[in-house]
């Protein structure tokens, strides 16, 4: 399965960046192709996306979550993917976010898109949109500070 790794530095404190990232239902505001995310419980998310003109749905389980440090997940049904996002304070007002995604393209459209670097560019653009989204706010829209081991 292909693996994509991207990072970005954002101009907010690590706690603010992490708290906003835990607001999964807001992902459609900055993630291209994501139509809806529903948080079923503390560790289960239902995703709906438009990928290559096709509607895809899957459930993902958060497998590890450490406040202000990282969130890891893997899909349990539908579109197969897994990954980890880490949060590293640069200083009191800047954070480095690193995102690593492993996924399994399905079908001709997704396979060709992957070979042409589409998914990599989309991940990078989504990080830029998250940066714009959080930096344009006075505070995060919510937070979940629980741990998942």
Residue pairs with C-beta under 8 A, 6 or more apart in sequence:
1 80
1 102
1 103
1 104
2 102
2 103
2 105
2 114
2 119
3 100
3 101
3 102
4 99
4 100
4 101
4 102
4 103
4 119
4 120
4 123
5 98
5 99
5 100
5 101
6 98
6 99
6 120
6 123
6 124
6 127
7 96
7 97
7 98
7 99
7 127
8 96
8 97
8 127
8 128
8 130
8 131
9 90
9 94
9 95
9 96
9 97
10 17
10 94
10 95
10 97
10 130
10 131
10 134
10 135
11 93
11 94
11 131
11 135
12 93
12 94
12 95
12 134
12 135
13 89
13 92
13 93
13 94
13 95
14 68
14 87
14 88
14 89
14 95
15 67
15 68
16 95
16 134
16 139
16 140
17 87
17 95
17 97
17 134
18 67
18 68
18 69
18 87
18 95
18 143
19 140
19 142
19 143
19 144
19 145
20 26
20 130
20 133
20 134
20 137
20 140
20 141
20 142
20 143
21 71
21 85
21 87
21 97
21 130
22 71
22 142
22 143
22 144
22 145
23 140
23 141
23 142
23 143
23 144
24 37
24 39
24 45
25 37
25 38
25 39
26 141
27 34
27 37
28 34
28 35
28 36
28 37
29 133
30 126
30 129
30 130
30 132
30 133
31 126
31 129
31 130
32 122
32 125
32 126
32 129
33 49
33 50
33 51
33 122
34 47
34 48
34 49
35 48
35 49
35 50
35 55
36 46
36 47
36 48
37 45
37 46
37 47
37 48
38 45
38 46
39 45
40 46
40 59
42 62
42 144
42 146
42 148
43 61
43 62
43 63
43 65
43 148
44 59
44 60
44 61
44 62
45 59
45 60
45 61
45 62
45 73
46 57
46 58
46 59
47 56
47 57
47 58
47 59
47 60
47 78
47 79
48 55
48 56
48 57
49 55
49 56
49 57
49 79
50 56
51 79
51 110
52 107
52 109
52 110
52 113
53 109
54 107
54 109
56 78
56 79
57 78
57 79
58 75
58 76
58 77
58 78
58 79
58 80
58 81
59 75
59 76
59 77
59 78
60 73
60 74
60 75
60 76
60 81
61 73
61 74
61 75
61 76
62 71
62 72
62 73
62 148
63 72
63 73
63 74
63 148
64 70
64 71
64 72
64 84
64 148
64 149
65 71
65 72
65 146
65 147
65 148
66 147
67 145
67 146
67 147
68 87
68 89
69 86
69 87
70 84
70 85
70 86
70 87
71 84
71 85
72 82
72 83
72 84
72 85
73 82
73 83
73 84
74 81
74 82
74 83
75 81
75 82
79 103
79 104
79 106
80 103
80 104
80 106
81 101
81 102
81 103
81 104
82 101
82 102
82 103
83 99
83 100
83 101
83 102
84 99
84 100
85 97
85 98
85 99
85 100
86 97
86 98
87 95
87 96
87 97
88 95
88 96
88 97
88 98
89 95
89 96
90 96
97 127
97 130
99 123
99 127
101 123
103 119
105 111
105 113
105 114
105 119
113 119
134 140
